[in-house]
Amino acid sequence: MKQLRNVIFWCHLAAGACAGVVILIMSVTGVLLAYQRQIERWADTRGYAVTRPSPDAARLPLETLLTKVREGRAASPTSVTLYGDAGEPATVSFQGGRSLFVNPYTGEVLGEGAPRVRAFFRAVTDWHRWLGAGGESRAAGRAVTGASNLLFLFIVMSGFYLWWPRRWTRNALGAIMWFRRTQGGRARDFNWHNVVGFWSALPLFVVVLSAVVISYTWASNLVYRLAGEEPPAQQQRGGPPAGQGQQQGAALPLEGFDALLVKAERQVEGWRSITMQVPPKADAPVTFAIDRGNGGQPQLRSQLTLDRRTGEVVRWEPYSNNTLGRRVRSWLRFAHTGEVYGVIGQTVAALASAGGALLVYTGLSLALRRLFAWLSRRRTLAPAQVEPSAGD
């Protein structure tokens, strides 16, 4: 048992030494991205006041709203999002990720939000996913972060084994559960490493496991296979996103959207946002993403596809209708950020990421102290091992 523990310890230390810097970068950027959705929405809309013209005033018809937004613009909208909150502006998106915020009662274009905030989060995301690489270099960056996620998963699992008390006594548990006053140095790093590792082990395991599933196709496919399903076919990249098949400047007819929106609103009670994907062709079905949560809770999201001519339901996809594999896969996607459990989940994920950063710092510090102590012992023993010369 002692030999097994030693083997796991040295593998744990080696994995941390190899991937420590990359894990530190991903952990720090993970903290910065923890509340990205809320911060971006606040930054985008904080200067845009939307008030109802009268207490019983209704939003503009969707067709009228899109017509007003489209006036004087060469590009056609690709999607529009309406919110249940009367004080929220509508969001109209275009090709290339550009979005306009619109007063849903007057059709007035309020602005494009906060480009600097979005640029900041794009840069942080680039470092989190690809270590800041761009273009063709992103594949290499993704390979490094993926491998580091695998090593991090081993570190978390092996660390839990190493932290497990050999004897369940009050003192043994206290040594790994609570911070203690020390003189600093190795004792402090060891205490911090154990305490932070103990409290963050479970959320870190979920965050890192979900990162592995996101990083590797084989890991994502394994989720489906463990659920007894065939993995879905991988979509080819590079195709035009939904609503972007029409030519630039082409005026897609807007008739019929209002009736379809009314049907989508009645489909789910208590919805907080509805996003309509503008179809690429006049006769194509229209898809509505209906959300009762914060945008990152798949269990509160559903999708409704309606025939544009007849209004009949082409496809209704609530979360409960998904297969087990798809539900687990979507849960893992948003468990990585904690959004699946709302702000509380995001806070737990942020604390776990901060704990991961502290674990890297204390782990590397302990490893370097061990290395320096070994080198010092070698220098001390070296003169004693030299044999006396013949003339002595």
C-alpha positions as CSV (number, residue, x, y, z in Angstrom):
1,M,0.0,0.0,0.0
2,K,2.8,2.4,0.8
3,Q,4.5,1.6,-2.5
4,L,1.3,2.3,-4.4
5,R,0.9,5.6,-2.5
6,N,4.5,6.6,-3.4
7,V,3.9,5.8,-7.1
8,I,0.7,7.9,-7.2
9,F,2.4,10.7,-5.3
10,W,5.3,10.9,-7.9
11,C,2.9,10.7,-10.8
12,H,0.8,13.4,-9.1
13,L,3.8,15.6,-8.7
14,A,5.1,15.0,-12.3
15,A,1.7,15.8,-13.8
16,G,1.5,19.0,-11.9
17,A,5.0,20.0,-12.9
18,C,4.3,19.3,-16.6
19,A,0.9,21.0,-16.9
20,G,1.0,23.4,-13.9
21,V,1.5,26.6,-15.9
22,V,-1.2,25.8,-18.4
23,I,-3.6,24.8,-15.6
24,L,-2.8,28.1,-13.9
25,I,-3.7,30.0,-17.0
26,M,-7.0,28.1,-17.5
27,S,-7.9,28.5,-13.8
28,V,-7.3,32.2,-13.7
29,T,-9.2,32.8,-17.0
30,G,-11.9,30.5,-15.7
31,V,-12.4,32.9,-12.7
32,L,-12.5,35.9,-15.1
33,L,-15.2,34.2,-17.3
34,A,-17.3,33.1,-14.3
35,Y,-20.0,35.8,-14.7
36,Q,-19.4,36.6,-18.4
37,R,-23.1,36.3,-19.4
38,Q,-24.4,38.6,-16.7
39,I,-21.5,41.2,-17.1
40,E,-21.9,41.4,-20.9
41,R,-25.7,41.8,-20.7
42,W,-25.3,44.5,-18.0
43,A,-22.6,46.3,-19.9
44,D,-24.5,46.1,-23.2
45,T,-27.8,47.5,-21.8
46,R,-26.9,49.6,-18.8
47,G,-27.2,52.9,-20.8
48,Y,-30.4,51.9,-22.6
49,A,-33.6,52.8,-20.8
50,V,-36.7,51.0,-22.0
51,T,-40.0,52.2,-20.6
52,R,-43.5,51.3,-21.8
53,P,-45.3,54.3,-23.4
54,S,-48.3,53.3,-21.2
55,P,-48.9,50.7,-18.6
56,D,-50.9,48.5,-21.0
57,A,-48.8,49.2,-24.1
58,A,-47.7,46.1,-26.0
59,R,-44.5,45.5,-27.9
60,L,-44.4,46.3,-31.6
61,P,-45.4,43.5,-33.9
62,L,-42.4,41.5,-34.7
63,E,-42.7,42.2,-38.4
64,T,-42.8,45.9,-37.8
65,L,-39.9,45.7,-35.4
66,L,-37.7,43.9,-38.0
67,T,-38.8,46.2,-40.7
68,K,-37.7,49.2,-38.7
69,V,-34.3,47.6,-37.8
70,R,-33.7,46.6,-41.4
71,E,-34.3,50.1,-42.8
72,G,-31.1,51.6,-44.2
73,R,-29.0,48.5,-43.6
74,A,-27.6,46.3,-46.3
75,A,-27.6,43.1,-44.1
76,S,-30.7,41.2,-43.0
77,P,-31.1,40.1,-39.4
78,T,-30.3,36.5,-38.6
79,S,-32.1,36.3,-35.3
80,V,-34.1,38.4,-32.8
81,T,-34.5,37.9,-29.1
82,L,-37.4,39.2,-27.0
83,Y,-37.4,39.2,-23.2
84,G,-40.3,38.7,-20.8
85,D,-39.0,41.6,-18.7
86,A,-40.8,44.8,-19.9
87,G,-37.6,46.9,-19.3
88,E,-35.3,44.8,-21.4
89,P,-34.4,45.9,-25.0
90,A,-34.8,43.4,-27.8
91,T,-31.6,42.0,-29.3
92,V,-31.3,41.8,-33.1
93,S,-28.3,39.9,-34.4
94,F,-26.6,40.0,-37.8
95,Q,-23.9,38.1,-39.6
96,G,-20.4,38.3,-38.1
97,G,-21.7,38.4,-34.5
98,R,-22.9,42.0,-34.6
99,S,-25.9,42.8,-32.5
100,L,-28.2,45.8,-32.1
101,F,-30.3,46.6,-29.1
102,V,-33.7,47.9,-29.9
103,N,-36.6,49.4,-28.0
104,P,-39.3,46.8,-28.5
105,Y,-42.1,49.4,-28.1
106,T,-40.9,52.0,-30.6
107,G,-38.4,50.1,-32.9
108,E,-35.7,52.7,-32.0
109,V,-32.2,51.3,-32.4
110,L,-30.5,52.1,-29.1
111,G,-26.9,51.0,-30.0
112,E,-24.5,48.1,-30.2
113,G,-23.7,47.6,-26.6
114,A,-20.2,47.5,-25.0
115,P,-17.7,46.4,-27.7
116,R,-14.7,46.8,-25.3
117,V,-16.3,44.5,-22.7
118,R,-17.0,41.9,-25.3
119,A,-13.5,42.2,-26.8
120,F,-12.1,41.7,-23.3
121,F,-14.0,38.5,-22.8
122,R,-13.1,37.3,-26.3
123,A,-9.4,37.7,-25.4
124,V,-9.9,35.9,-22.1
125,T,-11.7,33.1,-23.8
126,D,-8.9,32.8,-26.4
127,W,-6.4,32.3,-23.6
128,H,-8.8,29.9,-21.7
129,R,-9.3,27.7,-24.8
130,W,-6.2,28.1,-27.0
131,L,-3.6,29.9,-24.8
132,G,-4.1,33.0,-26.8
133,A,-3.3,31.4,-30.2
134,G,-5.1,32.5,-33.3
135,G,-5.7,31.2,-36.8
136,E,-4.1,27.9,-37.6
137,S,-2.2,27.9,-34.4
138,R,-5.4,27.4,-32.4
139,A,-5.3,23.6,-33.2
140,A,-2.0,23.4,-31.3
141,G,-3.2,25.5,-28.5
142,R,-6.3,23.4,-28.2
143,A,-4.2,20.2,-28.1
144,V,-2.1,21.6,-25.2
145,T,-5.1,22.7,-23.2
146,G,-6.9,19.4,-23.9
147,A,-3.9,17.4,-22.7
148,S,-3.6,19.6,-19.7
149,N,-7.2,19.0,-18.8
150,L,-6.6,15.3,-18.9
151,L,-3.6,15.7,-16.6
152,F,-5.6,18.0,-14.3
153,L,-8.3,15.3,-14.1
154,F,-5.7,12.8,-12.9
155,I,-4.2,15.4,-10.5
156,V,-7.7,16.0,-8.9
157,M,-8.4,12.2,-8.6
158,S,-5.0,11.3,-7.3
159,G,-4.9,14.3,-5.0
160,F,-8.2,13.1,-3.4
161,Y,-6.5,9.7,-2.8
162,L,-3.4,11.3,-1.3
163,W,-5.5,13.6,0.9
164,W,-7.5,10.7,2.2
165,P,-6.6,10.2,5.9
166,R,-4.9,6.9,6.8
167,R,-6.7,7.1,10.1
168,W,-10.0,8.9,10.6
169,T,-9.1,11.0,13.7
170,R,-10.1,14.5,14.7
171,N,-6.5,15.7,14.2
172,A,-6.1,14.0,10.9
173,L,-9.3,15.6,9.5
174,G,-8.4,19.0,11.0
175,A,-5.1,18.9,9.2
176,I,-6.8,18.7,5.7
177,M,-10.0,20.6,6.4
178,W,-8.9,23.8,8.2
179,F,-6.3,26.5,7.6
180,R,-3.7,26.7,10.4
181,R,-1.3,29.4,11.6
182,T,2.2,28.5,10.5
183,Q,5.5,30.2,10.2
184,G,5.2,30.2,6.4
185,G,7.3,28.3,4.0
186,R,6.8,24.6,3.3
187,A,4.4,24.1,6.3
188,R,2.1,26.9,5.1
189,D,2.1,25.7,1.4
190,F,1.4,22.1,2.6
191,N,-1.5,23.2,4.7
192,W,-3.0,25.4,2.0
193,H,-2.5,22.7,-0.6
194,N,-4.4,20.1,1.5
195,V,-7.2,22.4,2.7
196,V,-7.9,23.9,-0.7
197,G,-7.7,20.5,-2.4
198,F,-10.1,19.0,0.1
199,W,-12.8,21.6,-0.2
200,S,-12.5,22.1,-4.0
201,A,-12.1,18.4,-5.0
202,L,-15.7,17.7,-5.9
203,P,-16.5,20.9,-7.8
204,L,-13.1,20.8,-9.5
205,F,-13.7,17.2,-10.6
206,V,-17.0,18.2,-12.3
207,V,-15.4,21.3,-13.9
208,V,-12.3,19.4,-15.2
209,L,-14.3,16.3,-16.2
210,S,-16.6,18.5,-18.3
211,A,-13.6,20.2,-19.8
212,V,-12.3,16.9,-21.0
213,V,-15.6,16.1,-22.6
214,I,-15.6,19.5,-24.3
215,S,-12.0,19.1,-25.4
216,Y,-12.2,15.7,-27.0
217,T,-14.7,14.2,-29.4
218,W,-13.9,10.7,-28.1
219,A,-14.8,11.8,-24.5
220,S,-18.0,13.4,-25.8
221,N,-18.9,10.2,-27.7
222,L,-18.1,8.1,-24.6
223,V,-20.9,10.0,-22.7
224,Y,-23.4,8.8,-25.3
225,R,-22.0,5.3,-25.3
226,L,-22.2,5.0,-21.5
227,A,-25.9,6.0,-21.8
228,G,-26.4,3.2,-24.3
229,E,-26.7,5.4,-27.3
230,E,-24.9,6.0,-30.6
231,P,-23.0,9.3,-30.6
232,P,-24.5,11.9,-33.0
233,A,-22.8,12.5,-36.3
234,Q,-20.3,15.4,-36.1
235,Q,-21.4,18.5,-37.9
236,Q,-19.1,19.8,-40.5
237,R,-17.7,23.2,-39.7
238,G,-17.7,26.1,-42.1
239,G,-21.4,25.9,-43.2
240,P,-23.5,29.1,-43.0
241,P,-25.3,29.5,-39.6
242,A,-29.0,29.5,-39.4
243,G,-30.6,32.5,-41.0
244,Q,-27.5,33.4,-43.0
245,G,-28.2,31.6,-46.3
246,Q,-29.8,34.6,-47.9
247,Q,-27.7,37.0,-50.0
248,Q,-26.5,40.3,-48.5
249,G,-29.2,42.9,-49.0
250,A,-31.9,40.4,-49.9
251,A,-35.2,41.5,-48.5
252,L,-36.7,38.4,-47.0
253,P,-40.5,38.7,-46.6
254,L,-41.5,39.2,-43.0
255,E,-45.2,38.2,-43.2
256,G,-46.4,35.6,-40.8
257,F,-43.8,36.1,-38.1
258,D,-46.3,37.7,-35.7
259,A,-48.7,34.8,-35.6
260,L,-45.8,32.3,-35.2
261,L,-44.4,34.4,-32.3
262,V,-47.8,34.4,-30.5
263,K,-47.9,30.6,-30.8
264,A,-44.3,30.3,-29.4
265,E,-45.2,32.5,-26.5
266,R,-48.1,30.4,-25.6
267,Q,-46.1,27.2,-25.9
268,V,-44.2,27.7,-22.6
269,E,-45.6,29.6,-19.6
270,G,-43.2,31.8,-17.6
271,W,-40.6,32.2,-20.4
272,R,-37.9,34.7,-19.9
273,S,-36.6,35.0,-23.4
274,I,-37.5,33.8,-26.9
275,T,-35.1,33.8,-29.8
276,M,-36.4,33.5,-33.3
277,Q,-33.9,32.4,-36.0
278,V,-34.7,34.2,-39.2
279,P,-35.1,31.5,-41.9
280,P,-32.8,31.7,-44.9
281,K,-35.7,31.2,-47.3
282,A,-39.3,32.4,-47.4
283,D,-40.7,28.9,-47.3
284,A,-38.3,27.5,-44.7
285,P,-39.7,26.6,-41.2
286,V,-39.1,29.0,-38.4
287,T,-37.3,28.0,-35.2
288,F,-37.8,29.5,-31.7
289,A,-35.5,28.9,-28.8
290,I,-37.6,29.4,-25.6
291,D,-35.8,29.9,-22.3
292,R,-37.2,29.9,-18.8
293,G,-33.7,30.3,-17.2
294,N,-30.5,32.4,-17.4
295,G,-29.4,31.1,-20.9
296,G,-27.1,28.5,-19.5
297,Q,-29.6,26.1,-18.0
298,P,-30.4,23.4,-20.6
299,Q,-33.1,21.9,-18.4
300,L,-35.1,25.1,-18.8
301,R,-34.6,25.5,-22.5
302,S,-36.7,24.1,-25.3
303,Q,-37.0,24.5,-29.1
304,L,-40.1,24.9,-31.2
305,T,-40.1,24.7,-35.0
306,L,-43.2,25.9,-36.9
307,D,-44.2,25.7,-40.5
308,R,-44.2,29.2,-41.7
309,R,-47.2,28.9,-44.1
310,T,-49.6,26.9,-41.8
311,G,-48.2,27.6,-38.3
312,E,-48.3,23.8,-37.6
313,V,-45.7,22.4,-35.2
314,V,-42.9,20.8,-37.2
315,R,-40.9,19.8,-34.2
316,W,-41.2,20.4,-30.4
317,E,-38.1,19.6,-28.4
318,P,-38.3,20.3,-24.6
319,Y,-35.4,19.1,-22.5
320,S,-37.4,16.2,-21.1
321,N,-37.8,14.8,-24.7
322,N,-34.0,14.5,-25.2
323,T,-32.3,11.2,-24.8
324,L,-30.3,10.4,-21.6
325,G,-27.0,10.9,-23.5
326,R,-28.0,14.2,-24.9
327,R,-29.3,15.4,-21.5
328,V,-26.0,14.4,-19.7
329,R,-23.9,15.9,-22.5
330,S,-25.8,19.3,-22.3
331,W,-25.6,19.2,-18.5
332,L,-21.8,18.7,-18.6
333,R,-21.5,21.6,-21.0
334,F,-23.0,24.1,-18.6
335,A,-21.8,22.3,-15.4
336,H,-18.3,23.4,-16.6
337,T,-19.3,27.0,-16.0
338,G,-21.7,26.3,-13.2
339,E,-24.5,28.0,-15.1
340,V,-26.6,24.9,-15.0
341,Y,-27.4,25.8,-11.3
342,G,-27.7,29.6,-11.8
343,V,-25.6,32.2,-10.0
344,I,-24.9,29.8,-7.1
345,G,-23.5,27.3,-9.5
346,Q,-21.4,30.0,-11.2
347,T,-20.0,31.1,-7.9
348,V,-19.1,27.5,-6.9
349,A,-17.3,27.0,-10.3
350,A,-15.5,30.4,-9.8
351,L,-14.3,29.4,-6.3
352,A,-13.2,26.0,-7.6
353,S,-11.2,27.7,-10.4
354,A,-9.6,30.0,-7.9
355,G,-8.9,26.9,-5.8
356,G,-7.3,25.3,-8.8
357,A,-5.0,28.3,-9.3
358,L,-4.0,28.2,-5.6
359,L,-3.4,24.4,-5.9
360,V,-1.0,25.0,-8.8
361,Y,0.9,27.7,-6.9
362,T,1.3,25.7,-3.7
363,G,2.0,22.5,-5.6
364,L,4.7,24.0,-7.7
365,S,6.1,25.7,-4.6
366,L,6.3,22.4,-2.7
367,A,7.9,20.7,-5.8
368,L,10.5,23.4,-6.1
369,R,11.3,23.3,-2.3
370,R,11.7,19.5,-2.6
371,L,14.0,20.0,-5.6
372,F,16.1,22.6,-3.9
373,A,16.4,20.5,-0.8
374,W,17.5,17.5,-2.9
375,L,20.1,19.6,-4.7
376,S,21.4,20.9,-1.4
377,R,21.8,17.4,0.0
378,R,23.7,16.4,-3.1
379,R,26.1,19.4,-2.7
380,T,26.6,18.5,1.0
381,L,27.3,14.8,0.3
382,A,29.5,15.3,-2.7
383,P,32.8,16.3,-0.8
384,A,32.4,13.4,1.6
385,Q,32.2,10.9,-1.3
386,V,35.5,12.1,-2.8
387,E,38.4,9.7,-1.9
388,P,41.6,11.1,-0.4
389,S,44.5,11.6,-2.9
390,A,47.7,9.5,-2.6
391,G,49.7,12.4,-1.2
392,D,47.4,13.0,1.8
